Amino acid sequence: MQSKKLAGSKPGVPSQKFLDIAEIRDDLVILKDGTLRAVLLVSSINFSLKSLDEQNAIVQSYMQFLNGLDYPIQVVIQSRRMNIDNYMRQMQEQEKQMTNDLLKRQIKDYQAFVLQLVKLGDIMQKRFYVVVPLNPASDQGTTQKGFIQRLGEILSPTISGKVSEQKFQKMKFDLGLRTNQIIGGLSSMSLNAVQLDTQSLIELFYTVYNPELFETQRMTDLNALQIEG
């Protein structure tokens, strides 16, 4: 028999309902309001080590870059614990290939030293992102949404995120033009930028919303997933 307390309990609201993201595909983030986002991973430069002339040139390039934009962008700086999993796997492969016992032991000791250094030193690394948006409604100069329409999207946010495939491809093309413009503008400041693919986007948001879980439970590559039809 089931108690009244258990029978009357209802499952909680899934956390996905409170996220603005409706879907991630084709290297883009689709929000529930129907807008798109492309995310660029950008390199960094040591501004303080540049000469005065180089610093002035970078500042001027940055001003020209901002003045050339007619839409907003978002700059995000993320600090995370340094991930050396790939490096450790490479060291393990080298250890297996070694035939000299002394070199094998030295590689093993070196791995232990690096792991302890990262753990005790709490070494962090910074990553820089530029988010490029596309909002067809505002870009086309249409009127803002009314209160009733906005309220409906809040109550049923996934409805507004559904667009036809033809419209999505058009939006994807337009956002691609913007993304290339941003990459070109960043290159004028000696900054390299690359657009995150679908797998990288999912891992990025996974680390943002699950920072502690990410340290102990890594994500599976999308290509390795098997989806039953």
Legacy VTK file of the C-alpha trace (Angstrom):
# vtk DataFile Version 3.0
C-alpha trace
ASCII
DATASET POLYDATA
POINTS 229 float
0.000 0.000 0.000
1.111 3.574 -0.611
0.860 6.270 1.996
-1.164 9.397 1.352
1.997 11.460 1.679
3.740 9.561 -1.086
0.618 9.352 -3.216
0.065 13.089 -3.017
3.656 14.024 -3.877
4.328 15.279 -7.380
7.593 15.266 -9.293
9.526 18.523 -9.178
9.870 20.877 -12.101
12.861 19.883 -14.258
15.745 22.351 -14.177
15.699 22.589 -17.993
12.461 24.563 -17.723
14.333 27.459 -16.137
17.061 27.584 -18.817
16.825 29.942 -21.763
18.276 27.320 -24.103
15.829 25.388 -26.267
18.323 23.431 -28.375
21.966 23.224 -29.424
22.634 22.054 -32.972
24.569 22.961 -36.099
27.200 24.684 -33.915
24.592 27.187 -32.689
22.599 27.829 -29.525
18.861 28.207 -30.126
17.102 30.091 -27.347
13.477 29.632 -26.361
12.552 33.044 -27.744
13.619 31.924 -31.233
16.913 33.849 -31.346
20.311 32.315 -32.121
23.733 32.577 -30.530
27.168 31.692 -31.870
30.036 31.400 -29.383
33.646 32.144 -30.278
36.642 30.982 -28.287
39.183 33.805 -28.424
42.900 33.794 -27.690
44.527 36.358 -25.411
47.472 38.728 -25.587
49.675 40.104 -22.823
48.906 43.793 -23.191
51.362 44.917 -20.501
54.326 43.359 -22.330
53.610 45.294 -25.511
55.452 48.490 -26.367
53.646 51.822 -26.105
53.149 52.004 -29.883
51.796 48.446 -29.962
49.410 49.199 -27.089
48.098 52.303 -28.870
47.621 50.308 -32.068
45.648 47.627 -30.208
43.434 50.231 -28.517
42.743 51.943 -31.833
41.900 48.620 -33.480
39.553 47.802 -30.600
37.787 51.169 -30.948
37.358 50.646 -34.685
36.088 47.138 -34.036
33.394 48.367 -31.630
32.400 51.329 -33.803
31.898 48.984 -36.746
29.234 46.950 -34.925
25.535 47.738 -35.253
24.452 44.920 -32.940
25.408 43.950 -29.388
27.975 41.302 -28.493
28.810 39.702 -25.163
32.316 39.111 -23.824
32.587 36.301 -21.259
35.656 35.421 -19.192
35.521 31.998 -17.568
37.928 30.708 -14.933
38.104 26.974 -14.424
40.437 24.458 -12.867
43.072 23.353 -15.355
42.136 20.090 -17.057
45.195 17.926 -17.769
43.379 14.692 -18.621
44.521 14.668 -22.250
48.101 15.433 -21.227
48.060 12.614 -18.686
46.749 10.182 -21.276
49.604 11.127 -23.599
52.106 10.509 -20.825
50.531 7.118 -20.090
50.827 6.146 -23.756
54.496 7.128 -23.748
55.019 5.100 -20.603
53.550 2.005 -22.279
55.821 2.397 -25.297
58.994 2.726 -23.216
61.176 -0.371 -22.994
63.664 1.115 -20.542
62.547 0.485 -16.949
64.354 3.589 -15.677
62.591 5.871 -18.173
59.268 4.217 -17.360
59.756 4.956 -13.668
60.766 8.535 -14.382
57.657 9.133 -16.509
55.477 7.668 -13.770
57.093 9.901 -11.139
56.652 12.908 -13.411
52.932 12.162 -13.800
52.530 11.992 -10.028
54.406 15.289 -9.656
52.202 17.095 -12.212
48.991 15.770 -10.645
50.097 16.866 -7.185
51.205 20.275 -8.469
47.846 20.985 -10.119
45.915 19.714 -7.102
47.862 21.534 -4.378
48.485 24.684 -6.398
44.832 24.926 -7.428
45.966 26.078 -10.865
43.259 27.839 -12.834
43.061 28.767 -16.479
41.058 31.538 -18.093
39.093 31.227 -21.289
37.692 34.116 -23.265
34.475 33.906 -25.255
32.585 36.285 -27.529
28.869 35.608 -27.956
27.393 36.738 -31.273
23.570 37.090 -31.267
20.939 37.125 -33.981
17.446 38.376 -33.238
15.414 38.465 -36.472
12.624 40.491 -34.872
14.781 43.370 -33.662
17.134 43.235 -36.659
14.223 43.708 -39.048
12.992 46.686 -37.109
9.683 45.134 -36.083
7.754 46.350 -33.070
8.412 44.906 -29.676
6.304 42.029 -28.473
3.224 42.830 -26.470
2.651 41.830 -22.870
0.265 38.968 -23.739
2.695 37.473 -26.268
5.637 37.731 -23.854
3.553 36.180 -21.075
2.635 33.287 -23.369
6.297 32.678 -24.143
7.109 32.581 -20.423
4.370 30.033 -19.757
5.222 27.946 -22.833
8.752 29.006 -23.791
9.457 26.096 -26.125
6.720 27.183 -28.529
8.557 30.373 -29.461
11.745 28.392 -30.020
10.238 26.327 -32.847
11.048 27.731 -36.263
10.785 26.211 -39.715
13.888 24.608 -41.189
13.935 27.124 -44.041
13.835 30.057 -41.635
16.492 28.455 -39.443
18.880 28.030 -42.385
18.362 31.690 -43.334
19.090 32.773 -39.759
22.107 30.478 -39.645
23.479 32.085 -42.818
22.965 35.617 -41.478
24.605 34.732 -38.175
27.507 33.185 -40.072
28.134 36.537 -41.771
28.204 38.260 -38.406
30.513 35.628 -36.976
32.986 36.060 -39.818
32.867 39.824 -39.289
33.693 39.402 -35.606
36.541 36.980 -36.356
37.978 39.454 -38.865
37.714 42.324 -36.399
39.442 40.332 -33.670
42.250 39.343 -36.024
43.072 43.043 -36.486
44.056 43.016 -32.797
46.187 39.864 -33.233
43.479 37.790 -31.565
42.627 34.374 -32.969
39.016 33.232 -32.707
37.291 29.970 -33.560
33.594 29.134 -33.418
32.647 26.408 -30.955
31.039 23.339 -32.494
28.027 21.518 -31.079
30.065 19.239 -28.811
32.099 22.155 -27.441
28.955 24.210 -26.801
27.326 21.403 -24.842
30.491 20.911 -22.778
30.684 24.662 -22.129
27.166 24.903 -20.733
27.639 21.605 -18.903
30.599 23.079 -17.027
28.754 26.340 -16.375
25.702 24.696 -14.809
27.529 21.695 -13.273
30.969 22.984 -12.185
31.458 20.436 -9.397
30.005 17.481 -11.305
32.234 18.202 -14.300
35.350 17.520 -12.220
34.265 13.961 -11.431
31.976 13.026 -14.330
33.223 13.974 -17.789
30.871 14.274 -20.727
30.692 11.654 -23.453
31.525 12.644 -27.005
28.341 13.094 -29.027
29.759 10.913 -31.803
30.117 8.069 -29.309
26.504 8.248 -28.158
24.033 5.685 -29.464
20.461 6.945 -29.745
17.756 4.349 -30.122
15.180 5.160 -32.762
LINES 1 230
229 0 1 2 3 4 5 6 7 8 9 10 11 12 13 14 15 16 17 18 19 20 21 22 23 24 25 26 27 28 29 30 31 32 33 34 35 36 37 38 39 40 41 42 43 44 45 46 47 48 49 50 51 52 53 54 55 56 57 58 59 60 61 62 63 64 65 66 67 68 69 70 71 72 73 74 75 76 77 78 79 80 81 82 83 84 85 86 87 88 89 90 91 92 93 94 95 96 97 98 99 100 101 102 103 104 105 106 107 108 109 110 111 112 113 114 115 116 117 118 119 120 121 122 123 124 125 126 127 128 129 130 131 132 133 134 135 136 137 138 139 140 141 142 143 144 145 146 147 148 149 150 151 152 153 154 155 156 157 158 159 160 161 162 163 164 165 166 167 168 169 170 171 172 173 174 175 176 177 178 179 180 181 182 183 184 185 186 187 188 189 190 191 192 193 194 195 196 197 198 199 200 201 202 203 204 205 206 207 208 209 210 211 212 213 214 215 216 217 218 219 220 221 222 223 224 225 226 227 228
